[in-house]
Amino acid sequence: MRWSLMNFGEKLTRLREQKGLSQYEVAERLGIKRPRYNAWEQSLAKPRADLLNLLATFFEVSPSYLLGFNEEDTPQQPEPPFEPGTIAAHHEGEDWSEEEQEDIRRFKEFLKSKRINK
């Protein structure tokens, strides 16, 4: 494993300062208490996976970057809007049912995870 030149807390501090925000402002926008956010910046604790994803989305970086697996802080590409009609060009023009749309979403996630794990 490649170790990060900048630790988790340092990355959070730099990203927050780039946005010109205080710890309180970031914590408020994330819906958490400032002491919890401060503990992350001080590298005293790391967030749960759901909060890590929230941080990555807020700062427009990947969770991998925050954890030190990737040194590039390139913004996450936003997920294109889900359009079931683009999945199958030969669809008969009928609307997809909610169940079919959910199956398509799950299959799309499966394909993405398969690509990542290659």
Summary of the structure (lengths in Angstrom):
residues: 118
radius of gyration: 18.5
end to end distance: 17.0
largest distance: 56.5
contacts: 254
relative contact order: 0.11
helix: 55%
strand: 0%
